[in-house]
């Protein structure tokens, strides 16, 4: 797959075709924040040249625009795929958008599609709660007595580092055509996107409705989160969803999960979902 890709514009949203060939269910991918399509090129390539792969993009400047953009993407998807199965996938904020679009497609009567989330913080996550630290302090003495003091210190350091670095950065590197891998949105430490960004505000405020279908959530297993001190923001989907949630882990952190060395493993759960949606059953 070369660096040149075709693009379709529709009402201030766009579809970039990283791979347009193939007759199977297309992967419609919502990137994190307002990132470009090129950081998922390794994933698209690993799925094979006959797998359609389309990146759906928009520029969110205000959280209040979220609802309108979701409506526009539903219209665009109807144009791109009037009928037949498809796969909605999203990374970080893009996962929230994929979930909302899935809800709207179902409301319109379409059910033959699948949803894949990639390292998506559960809606409403606002970061570590101070009271969790205080509760953990009561266990600290026992940790030391049991010879686990070094592990305790490591946990505290991780979370102090998280609090110090908690901010969302978007550092776009040179275009993929230059041959350099772009830098994508960072989740420093175990943090969520900064709540002052439009995308971060949506993650904090979005209230997901019940979803009766099956959702696959791919977790970056190198993302360091100590659930003894704070909740992993990605695991909140377990209490939010009423349908089936399939979780699996892939090497890499919030950034590197999309790098070339991890692409083959990241493609495996995608293939499983694609094969399932191609069958006669519905998701």
VEXNUZA-45634 format. One record per atom (N, C-alpha, C, O, CB): x, y, z; residue in one letter. Coordinates in steps of 0.001 Angstrom, whole numbers, padded with zeros to 6 digits, always signed. Glycine has a CB too. Layout:
N
XYZA ...
% end
This chain:
283
+000840-001181+000000X +000000+000000+000000X +000877+001232+000000X +001694+001396+000906X -000951+000005+001206X +000740+002083-000961X +001563+003263-001060X +001032+004388-000213X +000022+004243+000474X +001670+003699-002477X +001731+005536-000265X +001354+006682+000539X +000179+007436-000045X -000462+008221+000653X +002519+007605+000693X -000112+007211-001316X -001186+007927-001979X -002496+007202-001707X -002591+005991-001911X -000921+008049-003502X -003504+007934-001249X -004803+007343-000975X -005875+008295-001464X -005703+009513-001417X -004977+007035+000535X -006977+007741-001931X -008075+008576-002394X -008898+009054-001207X -008858+008467-000126X -008960+007809-003393X -009640+010123-001429X -010412+010711-000342X -011759+011184-000854X -011878+011667-001980X -009648+011874+000304X -012779+011036-000003X -014124+011504-000322X -014559+012482+000750X -014457+012178+001939X -015127+010319-000435X -015046+013660+000351X -015499+014692+001266X -017025+014703+001326X -017703+014482+000323X -014962+016069+000839X -017558+014969+002547X -019010+015040+002705X -019336+015856+003949X -019062+015421+005067X -019636+013617+002798X -019919+017036+003759X -020408+017871+004864X -019378+018009+005991X -019678+017731+007152X -021702+017286+005424X -018164+018440+005639X -017094+018686+006610X -016576+017432+007308X -015898+017529+008332X -017576+019646+007641X -016886+016268+006770X -016236+015037+007208X -015630+014392+005969X -016003+014722+004843X -017247+014063+007936X -014707+013483+006177X -014028+012886+005028X -013770+011413+005246X -013730+010924+006375X -012719+013602+004751X -013597+010717+004135X -013248+009294+004143X -011984+009117+003322X -011972+009404+002125X -014415+008408+003581X -010923+008648+003959X -009665+008389+003273X -009514+006887+003067X -009515+006116+004026X -008462+008964+004073X -009385+006481+001812X -009325+005073+001470X -007867+004618+001482X -007149+004786+000496X -009979+004810+000089X -007436+004041+002603X -006095+003468+002651X -006028+002202+001806X -004988+001877+001234X -005686+003166+004101X -007140+001502+001737X -007239+000317+000887X -008676+000240+000363X -009615+000065+001140X -006842-000996+001676X -008839+000368-000927X -010178+000402-001506X -010569-000910-002166X -011749-001135-002436X -010271+001513-002509X -009605-001779-002431X -009919-003045-003090X -010494-004049-002112X -010336-003924-000898X -008679-003622-003751X -011168-005053-002668X -011732-006107-001851X -013240-006000-001759X -013805-004910-001851X -011128-006075-000475X -013884-007136-001577X -015339-007178-001531X -015880-007507-000149X -017094-007586+000040X -015848-008181-002517X -014982-007701+000828X -015427-008041+002170X -015933-006835+002933X -015948-005724+002402X -014312-008687+002933X -016352-007043+004187X -016842-005939+005014X -015756-004883+005208X -014677-005209+005702X -017323-006462+006378X -016005-003646+004840X -014973-002627+005012X -014767-002284+006479X -015709-002303+007271X -015335-001373+004232X -013519-001968+006834X -013219-001425+008155X -013317+000091+008047X -012579+000714+007284X -011795-001880+008669X -014227+000678+008810X -014386+002125+008867X -013794+002585+010190X -014355+002325+011255X -015898+002556+008726X -012655+003270+010118X -011838+003544+011309X -011919+005018+011690X -011672+005899+010867X -010369+003140+011066X -012269+005274+012960X -012280+006629+013518X -010999+006829+014326X -010819+006158+015342X -013551+006870+014411X -010104+007726+013912X -008840+007921+014630X -009020+008734+015907X -010068+009338+016137X -007829+008609+013728X -007989+008736+016722X -008010+009518+017956X -007949+011006+017638X -007180+011430+016776X -006839+009119+018874X -008756+011793+018329X -008728+013238+018146X -008902+013618+016690X -009775+013094+015998X -007432+013811+018677X -008058+014539+016230X -008127+014958+014827X -006901+014472+014063X -006397+015158+013174X -008244+016492+014723X -006432+013287+014420X -005224+012750+013797X -005472+012353+012350X -006598+012059+011949X -004713+011553+014582X -004404+012352+011589X -004477+011941+010196X -004580+010437+010058X -004495+009712+011050X -003276+012443+009440X -004761+009964+008841X -004987+008531+008620X -003735+007674+008636X -003829+006450+008730X -005668+008339+007328X -002553+008298+008544X -001367+007497+008237X -000867+006655+009397X -000125+005698+009175X -000272+008389+007785X -001248+006979+010628X -000707+006193+011735X -001321+004793+011816X -000827+003947+012561X -000933+006924+013043X -002391+004541+011058X -002963+003186+011040X -002612+002435+009764X -003209+001402+009462X -004477+003251+011192X -001645+002953+009017X -001304+002322+007734X -000740+000918+007918X -000967+000049+007077X -000297+003182+006976X -000005+000681+009011X +000561-000657+009233X -000551-001666+009526X -000488-002809+009072X +001581-000630+010400X -001553-001252+010273X -002690-002120+010543X -003415-002453+009245X -003726-003616+008988X -003654-001459+011545X -003685-001445+008430X -004379-001668+007156X -003593-002627+006274X -004171-003514+005646X -004602-000336+006419X -002278-002450+006226X -001438-003317+005397X -001457-004753+005923X -001480-005704+005141X +000010-002784+005354X -001449-004907+007256X -001428-006249+007840X -002723-007009+007596X -002730-008240+007620X -001165-006162+009327X -003812-006299+007363X -005080-006961+007088X -005158-007480+005661X -006063-008245+005328X -006226-006015+007350X -004220-007072+004816X -004159-007583+003460X -004683-006610+002432X -005515-005753+002727X -004918-008849+003367X -004177-006758+001211X -004540-005840+000142X -005998-005965-000287X -006541-005042-000893X -003650-006068-001038X -006638-007091+000016X -008026-007288-000382X -009011-006904+000718X -010202-007195+000610X -008245-008725-000779X -008524-006253+001774X -009404-005823+002862X -009643-004321+002761X -008716-003549+003005X -008798-006188+004244X -010850-003875+002412X -011118-002436+002376X -010894-001799+003757X -011339-002326+004776X -012564-002173+001896X -010208-000674+003766X -009893+000006+005024X -010034+001510+004786X -009302+002089+003982X -008441-000361+005535X -010972+002134+005485X -011310+003536+005267X -011223+004282+006586X -011800+003849+007583X -012721+003681+004648X -010506+005401+006601X -010370+006241+007795X -011352+007399+007685X -011316+008161+006718X -008903+006766+007960X -012227+007530+008674X -013234+008586+008705X -012758+009704+009618X -012463+009482+010792X -014604+008037+009179X -012688+010916+009059X -012056+012018+009795X -012959+013240+009868X -013850+013439+009042X -010732+012398+009143X -012694+014052+010889X -013355+015340+011048X -012493+016192+011965X -011540+015693+012564X -014806+015178+011619X -012817+017458+012077X -012090+018356+012965X -013039+018848+014044X -013915+019673+013786X -011474+019548+012180X -012857+018336+015253X -013705+018693+016386X -013049+019837+017149X -011999+019656+017765X -013944+017468+017318X -013663+021004+017110X -013115+022159+017824X -013896+022490+019085X -013372+023146+019985X -013092+023365+016916X -015153+022040+019159X -015998+022258+020321X -016723+020957+020654X -017191+020277+019741X -017010+023412+020068X -016830+020590+021925X -017506+019333+022262X -018957+019294+021806X -019503+018219+021556X -017447+019106+023747X -019589+020470+021695X -020972+020508+021255X -021177+020082+019816X -022310+019854+019391X -021506+021867+021436X -020093+019971+019058X -020192+019541+017664X -020325+018028+017516X -020622+017527+016431X -018983+020016+016897X -020106+017308+018608X -020028+015852+018541X -021285+015227+017945X -021192+014365+017071X -019786+015287+019921X -022452+015651+018405X -023707+015059+017942X -023890+015261+016445X -024294+014338+015738X -024892+015659+018700X -023597+016454+015964X -023777+016738+014546X -022803+015935+013698X -023171+015431+012637X -023602+018226+014275X -021565+015813+014159X -020602+015019+013407X -021021+013555+013353X -020859+012900+012324X -019211+015146+014025X -021562+013038+014460X -022039+011654+014453X -023126+011464+013397X -023143+010454+012695X -022573+011259+015844X -024028+012432+013288X -025092+012355+012280X -024513+012381+010870X -024964+011643+009994X -026088+013512+012460X -023519+013226+010654X -022906+013318+009330X -022206+012017+008958X -022254+011587+007806X -021913+014481+009281X -021561+011398+009929X -020875+010149+009626X -021862+009027+009301X -021570+008162+008475X -019989+009742+010797X -023017+009041+009943X -024029+008049+009597X -024442+008223+008135X -024575+007240+007405X -025261+008172+010531X -024642+009459+007713X -024997+009728+006318X -023883+009286+005376X -024143+008687+004332X -025295+011221+006119X -022650+009583+005748X -021521+009207+004902X -021397+007700+004791X -021117+007174+003713X -020228+009797+005447X -021604+007004+005897X -021524+005543+005873X -022613+004962+004974X -022385+003973+004277X -021648+004971+007300X -023781+005570+004989X -024863+005122+004106X -024471+005274+002638X -024873+004476+001791X -026149+005913+004391X -023684+006307+002349X -023211+006501+000981X -022127+005481+000639X -022133+004894-000443X -022677+007934+000791X -021206+005280+001563X -020092+004374+001317X -020538+002921+001274X -020028+002135+000475X -019032+004553+002379X -021487+002560+002129X -021914+001165+002266X -023426+001122+002444X -023906+000949+003565X -021198+000471+003466X -024192+001278+001351X -025653+001308+001462X -026235+000054+002096X -027264+000117+002768X -026260+001501+000103X -025586-001079+001887X -026064-002334+002466X -024882-003279+002648X -023791-003053+002124X -027161-002985+001569X -025127-004318+003390X -024060-005291+003617X -023325-005021+004918X -023442-003934+005483X -023079-005279+002459X -022568-006001+005398X -021881-005873+006685X -020716-004899+006624X -020151-004648+005559X -021386-007225+007146X -020370-004359+007774X -019220-003470+007894X -018689-003548+009320X -019340-004095+010210X -019599-002005+007520X -017499-002994+009523X -016857-002968+010834X -016574-001522+011204X -015890-000814+010464X -015545-003812+010841X -017094-001074+012345X -016783+000241+012892X -015690+000072+013930X -015832-000722+014859X -018047+000919+013510X -014598+000812+013780X -013491+000722+014734X -013064+002125+015133X -013163+003058+014337X -012292-000066+014131X -012588+002277+016368X -012152+003588+016821X -011095+003499+017890X -011097+002586+018715X -013316+004374+017330X -010189+004460+017868X -009079+004544+018816X -009297+005745+019724X -009513+006857+019242X -007712+004649+018076X -009242+005530+021042X -009378+006596+022035X -010692+007348+021790X -011750+006718+021778X -008158+007575+021975X -010661+008659+021596X -011889+009414+021325X -012635+008835+020127X -013866+008829+020112X -011563+010896+021076X -011909+008353+019128X -012555+007762+017967X -013415+006568+018321X -014382+006271+017619X -011527+007356+016962X -013073+005872+019413X -013900+004764+019862X -015244+005237+020392X -016265+004584+020177X -013178+003975+020926X -015247+006381+021090X -016501+006961+021565X -017386+007310+020369X -018592+007062+020381X -016234+008222+022437X -016771+007887+019337X -017523+008256+018140X -018054+007012+017428X -019197+007002+016971X -016642+009079+017185X -017240+005972+017332X -017688+004724+016702X -018880+004142+017453X -019817+003637+016835X -016537+003697+016652X -018849+004209+018785X -019949+003688+019599X -021233+004465+019331X -022299+003868+019184X -019592+003753+021093X -021139+005783+019267X -022324+006606+019019X -022876+006364+017619X -024092+006275+017443X -021993+008092+019203X -022010+006256+016632X -022457+005975+015274X -023135+004606+015218X -024137+004435+014523X -021269+006033+014287X -022589+003633+015948X -023203+002306+015994X -024614+002381+016565X -025528+001728+016062X -022345+001346+016830X -024789+003177+017615X -026117+003333+018192X -027099+003898+017173X -028247+003461+017098X -026058+004236+019419X -026648+004860+016398X -027536+005504+015435X -027856+004581+014262X -028977+004585+013755X -026910+006797+014924X -026883+003799+013837X -027156+002836+012783X -028188+001811+013232X -029082+001449+012468X -025873+002138+012359X -028065+001347+014463X -029038+000399+014982X -030429+001023+015052X -031425+000365+014751X -028610-000095+016360X -030495+002290+015451X -031781+002966+015538X -032451+003070+014173X -033676+003157+014087X -031607+004351+016140X -031657+003063+013110X -032186+003121+011755X -032462+001729+011179X -032867+001595+010024X -031220+003866+010859X -032238+000702+011994X -032584-000642+011563X -031439-001472+011033X -031645-002626+010656X -033606-000561+010541X -030225-000917+010991X -029088-001702+010519X -028453-002423+011696X -028117-001804+012705X -028049-000804+009801X -028292-003716+011563X -027722-004503+012656X -026526-005339+012236X -025821-005876+013090X -028770-005400+013234X -026285-005460+010942X -025196-006333+010505X -023885-005557+010409X -023383-005269+009323X -025533-006976+009150X -023367-005240+011553X -022066-004595+011628X -021446-004949+012972X -022133-005400+013889X -022184-003045+011445X -020150-004742+013075X -019421-005025+014304X -018726-003762+014783X -018487-002838+014004X -018399-006164+014091X -018402-003729+016079X -017739-002570+016690X -016457-003025+017362X -016455-003978+018141X -018672-001863+017715X -015362-002333+017054X -014070-002602+017686X -013563-001314+018320X -013431-000296+017641X -013037-003161+016652X -013281-001355+019608X -012671-000236+020321X -011197-000564+020549X -010840-001712+020815X -013406+000044+021681X -010349+000452+020441X -008915+000255+020674X -008447+001230+021745X -008335+002433+021511X -008098+000447+019358X -008177+000681+022924X -007649+001460+024042X -008491+002701+024305X -007979+003821+024318X -006204+001860+023771X -009768+002494+024513X -010714+003603+024669X -011048+003797+026150X -011552+002866+026779X -012009+003344+023847X -010787+004967+026724X -011192+005214+028108X -012709+005244+028211X -013385+005793+027341X -010593+006536+028628X -013235+004661+029260X -014677+004626+029426X -015213+006037+029619X -014575+006841+030299X -015066+003734+030612X -016356+006359+029046X -016937+007699+029217X -017136+008036+030683X -017494+007177+031490X -018272+007802+028480X -016903+009280+031013X -017053+009739+032383X -015781+009679+033196X -015751+010161+034329X -018092+008945+033056X -014716+009091+032637X -013466+008980+033387X -012842+010350+033596X -012667+011108+032642X -012481+008058+032662X -012511+010666+034823X -011928+011971+035140X -010561+011869+035803X -010051+012857+036332X -012858+012740+036036X -009970+010684+035776X -008651+010552+036374X -008727+009892+037745X -009815+009542+038203X -007985+011914+036484X -007597+009722+038397X -007559+009031+039683X -008257+009827+040768X -008134+011051+040820X -006127+008755+040091X -008987+009144+041632X -009680+009772+042744X -008761+009816+043960X -008117+008822+044299X -010986+009018+043072X -008705+010977+044614X -007811+011150+045752X -008139+010170+046865X -007238+009688+047551X -007889+012575+046273X -009440+009865+047056X -009803+008977+048148X -009224+007582+047973X -009023+006859+048949X -011300+008895+048269X -008952+007201+046706X -008352+005890+046480X -006938+005836+047065X -006504+004798+047565X -008322+005565+044974X -006227+006966+046996X -004904+007021+047604X -004999+006836+049114X -004212+006099+049710X -004216+008351+047273X -005970+007512+049727X -006103+007424+051177X -006492+006002+051600X -005996+005498+052607X -007149+008439+051683X -007369+005364+050842X -007738+003987+051163X -006529+003068+051035X -006352+002137+051821X -008876+003502+050245X -005705+003346+050038X -004544+002499+049807X -003499+002678+050903X -002761+001739+051202X -003933+002804+048447X -003422+003852+051501X -002453+004092+052566X -002681+003156+053755X -001736+002784+054451X -002526+005547+053026X -003924+002785+053977X -004210+001886+055105X -003635+000498+054873X -003390-000250+055819X -005717+001787+055338X -003422+000160+053607X -002841-001142+053289X -001318-001068+053158X -000648-002097+053061X -003447-001684+051999X -000777+000150+053156X +000651+000305+052878X +001518-000404+053918X +002512-001042+053571X +001014+001783+052826X +001135-000291+055212X +001947-000918+056261X +002000-002426+056072X +003054-003040+056236X +001389-000580+057653X +000866-003023+055728X +000851-004466+055488X +001717-004840+054293X +002375-005881+054301X -000577-004952+055266X +001719-003997+053271X +002542-004262+052098X +004018-004326+052495X +004756-005206+052052X +002317-003179+051020X +004425-003393+053325X +005832-003355+053754X +006159-004580+054597X +007200-005209+054410X +006129-002061+054555X +005255-004923+055536X +005489-006072+056402X +005567-007374+055613X +006256-008309+056021X +004395-006167+057445X +004876-007436+054503X +004887-008640+053680X +006045-008665+052695X +006125-009547+051840X +003587-008761+052931X +006931-007704+052817X +008095-007677+051946X +007821-007125+050564X +008593-007382+049640X +008645-009036+051819X +006742-006372+050395X +006380-005832+049095X +006530-004308+049075X +005852-003611+048320X +004944-006232+048736X +007429-003812+049918X +007632-002375+049978X +008127-001784+048668X +007726-000686+048280X +008596-002050+051064X +009010-002527+047983X +009547-002014+046713X +008436-001861+045678X +008404-000888+044925X +010649-002951+046171X +007516-002846+045650X +006390-002763+044719X +005486-001583+045062X +004976-000899+044175X +005582-004070+044736X +005293-001354+046368X +004488-000223+046812X +005087+001091+046342X +004389+001943+045791X +004355-000226+048330X +006393+001251+046564X +007071+002474+046133X +006951+002654+044624X +006767+003769+044138X +008551+002447+046547X +007056+001548+043886X +006919+001634+042433X +005553+002130+042020X +005439+002949+041108X +007179+000291+041802X +004499+001640+042686X +003146+002095+042376X +002996+003588+042641X +002439+004325+041827X +002118+001310+043193X +003499+004019+043788X +003368+005436+044141X +004106+006306+043144X +003608+007362+042754X +003896+005696+045557X +005284+005878+042728X +006047+006649+041745X +005300+006761+040425X +005272+007822+039802X +007412+006012+041516X +004694+005648+040004X +003946+005665+038740X +002841+006706+038778X +002625+007435+037810X +003353+004281+038445X +002146+006767+039900X +000987+007650+039943X +001368+009096+040223X +000674+010015+039788X +000014+007172+040991X +002441+009303+040928X +002953+010668+041035X +003402+011172+039672X +003195+012333+039318X +004117+010736+042041X +004021+010273+038916X +004434+010636+037564X +003212+010907+036693X +003221+011816+035863X +005300+009524+036943X +002161+010112+036890X +000926+010343+036140X +000355+011721+036429X -000013+012453+035510X -000108+009271+036471X +000282+012076+037716X -000279+013372+038076X +000574+014509+037538X +000054+015556+037152X -000414+013490+039588X +001888+014301+037513X +002783+015348+037023X +002656+015523+035519X +002768+016636+035006X +004227+015027+037390X +002427+014446+034828X +002440+014493+033367X +001055+014499+032738X +000936+014466+031513X +003209+013332+032840X +000014+014539+033546X -001334+014390+033005X -001686+015549+032071X -002140+016606+032508X -002357+014302+034142X -001476+015333+030846X -001861+016309+029842X -001935+015590+028510X -001251+014588+028299X -000863+017508+029788X -002733+016081+027643X -002914+015448+026328X -002115+016214+025311X -002236+017435+025209X -004410+015394+025917X -001298+015510+024555X -000487+016126+023519X -000858+015535+022180X -001119+014338+022066X +001010+015938+023801X -000880+016354+021197X -000955+015860+019828X +000266+016401+019116X +000364+017598+018843X -002293+016291+019108X +001173+015529+018825X +002401+015926+018156X +002457+015187+016825X +002871+014030+016756X +003665+015620+019037X +002046+015858+015804X +002071+015217+014501X +003470+015323+013917X +004014+016415+013751X +001030+015850+013552X +004034+014175+013612X +005341+014161+012983X +005236+014475+011507X +004193+014907+011016X +006012+012820+013185X +006299+014259+010835X +006278+014472+009395X +005318+013514+008720X +005049+012427+009232X +007673+014313+008810X +004810+013915+007588X +003861+013091+006845X +004505+011741+006520X +005716+011636+006325X +003403+013812+005543X +003650+010712+006470X +004165+009363+006213X +004931+009283+004900X +005768+008398+004720X +003024+008362+006198X +004649+010197+003986X +005360+010159+002705X +006848+010445+002884X +007655+010118+002014X +004749+011167+001729X +007213+011058+004020X +008620+011350+004257X +009381+010115+004718X +010612+010099+004738X +008759+012457+005284X +008624+009075+005090X +009256+007852+005552X +009393+007777+007052X +009785+006736+007579X +010590+007714+004933X +009079+008858+007763X +009176+008864+009221X +007821+008526+009817X +006785+008975+009326X +009676+010235+009741X +007838+007737+010872X +006583+007388+011529X +006046+008605+012264X +006785+009232+013023X +006776+006200+012504X +004774+008962+012060X +004220+010118+012748X +004028+009844+014224X +003780+008704+014618X +002906+010525+012123X +004138+010877+015043X +003836+010758+016464X +002344+010988+016633X +001802+011974+016132X +004672+011772+017324X +001675+010071+017345X +000234+010197+017483X -000097+010726+018874X +000793+010957+019693X -000465+008841+017229X -001395+010913+019127X -001819+011463+020405X -001254+010654+021567X -001302+009425+021537X -003340+011503+020483X -000728+011308+022573X -000063+010621+023672X -000987+010475+024870X -001738+011388+025212X +001201+011366+024075X -000918+009327+025489X -001519+009093+026795X -000338+008976+027738X +000177+007874+027924X -002459+007794+026824X +000095+010024+028318X +001278+009952+029168X +000914+009260+030467X -000168+009470+031017X +001858+011362+029440X +001833+008427+030955X +001530+007653+032136X +000293+006817+031873X +000217+006123+030859X +001333+008562+033359X -000677+006876+032773X -001921+006124+032586X -003066+007066+032280X -004226+006685+032441X -002245+005285+033830X -002782+008279+031846X -003778+009327+031803X -004708+009280+030627X -004434+008639+029613X -003123+010607+031819X -005822+009978+030782X -006768+010171+029697X -006449+011485+029016X -005681+012282+029556X -008231+010146+030210X -007022+011739+027835X -006805+013021+027182X -007183+014179+028093X -008118+014066+028885X -007599+013094+025891X -006485+015256+027990X -006716+016410+028838X -008151+016883+028673X -008652+016999+027554X -005727+017540+028509X -008805+017154+029791X -010228+017471+029743X -010516+018817+029109X -011673+019122+028821X -010801+017440+031123X -009500+019627+028885X -009730+020926+028260X -009780+020831+026745X -010182+021792+026089X -008653+021902+028675X -009386+019711+026172X -009518+019538+024731X -010953+019146+024415X -011665+018608+025263X -008520+018470+024197X -011370+019425+023181X -012735+019078+022794X -012959+017575+022870X -013984+017124+023380X -013036+019582+021383X -011994+016788+022359X -012131+015336+022389X -012162+014817+023821X -012965+013942+024147X -010988+014679+021617X -011292+015353+024678X -011272+014941+026075X -012569+015282+026795X -013035+014527+027649X -010110+015586+026786X -013142+016419+026443X -014407+016817+027047X -015525+015856+026663X -016384+015535+027485X -014769+018241+026630X -015516+015396+025413X -016523+014423+024986X -016363+013129+025771X -017355+012555+026220X -016413+014149+023469X -015125+012660+025943X -014883+011436+026703X -015425+011575+028121X -015978+010626+028676X -013379+011104+026735X -015268+012750+028699X -015723+012969+030080X -017241+013073+030172X -017840+012582+031129X -015089+014236+030649X -017874+013715+029172X -019293+014033+029288X -020223+013030+028609X -021402+012955+028954X -019539+015380+028718X -019724+012279+027677X -020595+011398+026889X -021279+010369+027779X -020644+009731+028619X -019790+010688+025789X -022575+010219+027583X -023356+009234+028334X -023800+008148+027362X -024715+008376+026570X -024592+009898+029048X -023184+006987+027403X -023533+005930+026436X -024870+005293+026752X -025158+004961+027901X -022455+004857+026411X -025680+005127+025728X -026911+004386+025899X -026634+002903+025894X -025534+002484+025531X -027909+004743+024815X -027608+002091+026289X -027405+000631+026300X -027166+000112+024897X -027821+000528+023941X -028616-000084+026924X -026228-000795+024791X -025894-001372+023486X -026093-002874+023559X -025401-003546+024324X -024430-001025+023064X -027038-003428+022770X -027366-004852+022904X -026422-005784+022168X -026459-006994+022393X -028746-005090+022417X -025585-005256+021303X -024726-006113+020492X -023402-006435+021160X -023166-006094+022319X -024468-005466+019170X -022553-007095+020403X -021227-007496+020879X -020199-006447+020484X -020219-005930+019367X -020831-008881+020312X -019301-006138+021413X -018229-005176+021162X -016899-005814+021528X -016783-006469+022563X -018452-003862+021966X -015901-005624+020680X -014536-006070+020968X -013711-004870+021404X -013710-003834+020740X -013892-006763+019726X -013012-005013+022518X -012149-003937+023011X -010714-004450+023070X -010406-005378+023818X -012618-003430+024417X -009848-003842+022279X -008436-004218+022235X -007663-003293+023162X -007671-002074+022988X -007873-004150+020778X -006995-003884+024149X -006255-003110+025146X -004758-003159+024857X -004209-004216+024547X -006542-003638+026564X -004116-002018+024961X -002662-001956+024835X -002065-002419+026158X -002125-001695+027152X -002173-000507+024461X -001492-003616+026177X -001104-004220+027451X +000165-003616+028043X +000486-003876+029203X -000914-005698+027272X +000891-002818+027267X +002051-002136+027832X +001684-000789+028428X +002558-000067+028908X +003116-001952+026773X +000411-000442+028406X -000052+000781+029059X -000025+000532+030559X -000770-000314+031054X -001494+001195+028572X +000809+001245+031284X +001042+000960+032697X -000053+001605+033539X -000144+002829+033629X +002437+001465+033138X -000872+000777+034147X -001918+001247+035046X -001957+000313+036244X -002090-000899+036070X -003308+001311+034330X -001846+000848+037456X -001950+000038+038660X -003370+000139+039185X -003777+001186+039687X -000924+000487+039736X -004117-000935+039073X -005498-000907+039532X -005592-000963+041055X -006685-000839+041607X -006271-002059+038923X -004478-001146+041733X -004516-001113+043191X -004665+000309+043707X -005195+000523+044797X -003258-001747+043770X -004205+001278+042933X -004237+002666+043374X -005320+003453+042643X -005999+004290+043238X -002877+003320+043159X -005471+003187+041381X -006499+003879+040614X -007128+002908+039633X -006528+001895+039274X -005914+005103+039874X -008329+003222+039206X -008998+002361+038248X -008425+002569+036861X -008121+003694+036466X -010498+002620+038246X -008280+001479+036126X -007878+001582+034726X -009052+002185+033965X -010118+001574+033904X -007460+000179+034129X -008881+003375+033382X -010014+004035+032728X -010581+003254+031558X -011710+003503+031136X -009604+005387+032255X -009808+002311+031029X -010280+001539+029878X -011250+000430+030274X -011992-000075+029431X -009102+000942+029142X -011247+000050+031544X -012035-001098+031979X -013455-000735+032392X -014254-001612+032719X -011348-001776+033120X -013767+000553+032376X -015103+000975+032773X -016197+000516+031840X -017371+000542+032209X -015147+002443+032876X -015838+000091+030625X -016838-000417+029690X -017540-001650+030245X -018667-001949+029851X -016191-000746+028348X -016894-002358+031145X -017494-003569+031690X -018791-003266+032439X -019714-004081+032444X -016508-004271+032616X -018859-002096+033068X -020078-001745+033804X -021043-000915+032963X -022197-000730+033350X -019722-000984+035070X -020585-000416+031824X -021428+000438+031002X -022237-000345+029975X -023355+000043+029638X -020584+001464+030304X -021675-001446+029475X -022312-002167+028384X -023270-003237+028894X -022992-003920+029880X -021261-002796+027494X -024392-003370+028211X -025358-004412+028537X -025209-005619+027617X -025684-006710+027936X -026774-003861+028451X -024559-005427+026489X -024324-006522+025567X -023036-007248+025917X -022510-007093+027019X -024273-006012+024131X -022532-008037+024985X -021316-008807+025202X -020080-007958+024926X -020023-007244+023925X -021310-010056+024319X -019102-008038+025806X -017841-007317+025661X -016709-008323+025605X -016489-009075+026555X -017628-006308+026825X -015991-008338+024493X -014835-009214+024343X -013571-008377+024458X -013325-007509+023621X -014876-009976+022987X -012780-008626+025471X -011537-007891+025679X -010344-008776+025321X -010333-009972+025610X -011429-007398+027142X -009346-008170+024690X -008103-008883+024420X -006962-007876+024479X -007173-006674+024312X -008148-009612+023031X -005767-008369+024715X -004606-007499+024840X -003642-007661+023685X -003457-008762+023166X -003895-007770+026134X -003033-006568+023288X -002018-006554+022229X -000818-005769+022739X -000975-004763+023430X -002580-005928+020899X +000371-006228+022400X +001589-005546+022828X +001601-004109+022340X +001106-003797+021257X +002827-006285+022320X +002181-003237+023164X +002277-001828+022837X +001551-000979+023859X +000760-001488+024653X +001725-001569+021456X +001820+000322+023837X +001080+001243+024680X +000100+002017+023804X -000164+001629+022665X +002040+002207+025442X -000431+003099+024332X -001458+003837+023608X -000962+004325+022252X -001749+004499+021321X -001932+005014+024434X +000336+004543+022147X +000932+004970+020880X +001424+003793+020051X +001035+003622+018896X +002082+005925+021139X +002274+002994+020653X +003038+002013+019885X +002226+000799+019455X +002707-000006+018658X +004208+001556+020687X +001023+000651+019957X +000187-000469+019513X -000033-000429+018009X -000324-001459+017401X -001160-000451+020237X +000102+000761+017393X -000107+000908+015957X +001197+000864+015157X +001178+000985+013932X -000825+002204+015680X +002325+000694+015844X +003588+000667+015129X +003751-000653+014377X +003069-001639+014652X +004755+000879+016098X +004668-000637+013430X +004803-001755+012493X +005053-003080+013194X +004508-004103+012778X +005924-001483+011524X +005867-003090+014253X +006208-004348+014916X +005010-004962+015637X +005033-006154+015947X +007339-004125+015903X +003969-004182+015911X +002788-004698+016594X +001597-004906+015660X +000557-005414+016080X +002397-003762+017703X +001747-004517+014404X +000610-004516+013482X +000037-005904+013250X -001183-006065+013203X +001021-003919+012164X +000896-006912+013103X +000401-008266+012829X -000477-008776+013963X -001519-009382+013715X +001571-009227+012605X -000061-008535+015216X -000868-008973+016352X -002140-008149+016489X -003182-008681+016872X -000059-008889+017634X -002068-006867+016184X -003256-006025+016238X -004272-006465+015191X -005479-006355+015405X -002881-004552+016031X -003784-006961+014064X -004684-007379+012988X -005460-008653+013336X -006536-008880+012783X -003892-007598+011709X -004939-009486+014239X -005587-010762+014537X -007012-010605+015060X -007919-011243+014525X -004770-011522+015543X -007248-009777+016089X -008645-009628+016529X -009514-008960+015478X -010717-009217+015428X -008707-008828+017815X -008939-008110+014639X -009703-007532+013542X -010182-008631+012593X -011340-008639+012177X -008856-006494+012783X -009286-009554+012257X -009657-010637+011349X -010769-011496+011936X -011684-011911+011224X -008440-011503+011032X -010687-011760+013234X -011718-012575+013874X -013081-011897+013787X -014090-012550+013519X -011354-012843+015338X -013107-010590+014013X -014366-009853+013947X -014887-009816+012513X -016084-009979+012277X -014186-008422+014488X -013980-009598+011554X -014376-009551+010144X -014958-010882+009695X -015971-010908+008996X -013178-009179+009262X -014337-011980+010084X -014837-013306+009712X -016203-013567+010318X -017065-014183+009690X -013857-014391+010152X -016396-013091+011555X -017686-013303+012208X -018797-012519+011529X -019906-013028+011367X -017603-012915+013672X -018512-011295+011134X -019535-010448+010517X -019850-010885+009099X -020922-010582+008575X -019088-008998+010518X -018921-011596+008477X -019164-012105+007133X -020144-013265+007123X -020723-013589+006085X -017866-012534+006504X -020333-013900+008299X -021233-015048+008374X -022687-014638+008305X -022992-013452+008180X -020987-015823+009642X -023589-015602+008384X -025013-015308+008247X -025624-014639+009461X -026695-014040+009365X -025752-016559+007963X -024951-014735+010616X -025513-014156+011825X -025377-012652+011868X -024702-012056+011029X -024860-014749+013027X -026008-012050+012828X -025950-010600+013017X -025271-010296+014327X -025306-011088+015268X -027356-009972+012979X -024641-009113+014371X -023974-008688+015594X -024950-007952+016503X -024570-007514+017589X -022768-007797+015268X 
% end
